[in-house]
């Protein structure tokens, strides 16, 4: 969970389903509620451990864009 919170895009490598890797990113509302998530998954020979950072970045960026459209904006801390 710590890694998921820090990365903003948790992933699993054949953790929940054999022969399936996946990553997920939260979609937030203006109030910070998380009613949905985006995910990408695929077989390990296509979605390899090496590709996890690349695909996670795409999933996270798409979720952030949807969240912004729903009125949620990232808060930056000084």
N, C-alpha and C positions, 0 to 999 in steps of 0.2 A: 504494500500500500504506500509506503514511503516513496518508493521509486515511481509509482504511478502518479502521486501528487507532484513530485518534483518534475517529472517529464511532461505531465499533462496529457500523456497518451500511453496508457498501459498496454502491454502486449503479452501474448502467450505463445509459446512455442510448443506445440503438441501437448499442451497442458490439460485442456478440457476435452479435446477430441483428437484422437490419433490421426496423423496425416493432415493436420490443419493448423496453420499459424494464423494469428489474428492480432489486430491492434484496434483500439477504440479511443474516441475523444468525446468529451462532453459538449452538449449544446445547451447554452445557458439563456435564461430570460433576463429582462431588465432588472429583476429583483435578485438575480443570482441563483435562482432555482434551476435545477437541471432536469428538464422533462424528457430529454432525449439524448441520444448519442449516435455518432457516426462510427462505422467500423469498416475495415477492409480485412479480408481473409483469403487464404489460398493454400494450396499444397506446398509442403516444404521445399520441393524442388524448384518452385517458382518464387515463393516468398521465403527466401532464405534468411538466416540470422543476419547476414551481411546487409540485406536490403531493409531490415526493420527500421533503422533510422531514417532512411529515404522515404519509405512509405508512411511512416509515422508522421513525418513532417507534412506530407500532403494531407493526410487525414486531419491532423491538428489544424492546419491552415483553413481547410474547408469548414470544420466545425466552428472555428473562430469567426469566419465570415458570416455563417448562418446566425451565430450568436449576436453579432453586431447588428444584423438586420432585425433581430428580435429586441434590440435596444440594450443589449449587454455590452459594456465596454470594459476592457481590462483595466484594473486599477494598478498603477505603478507605485511602489513604495520608495521613498527617498533613501 
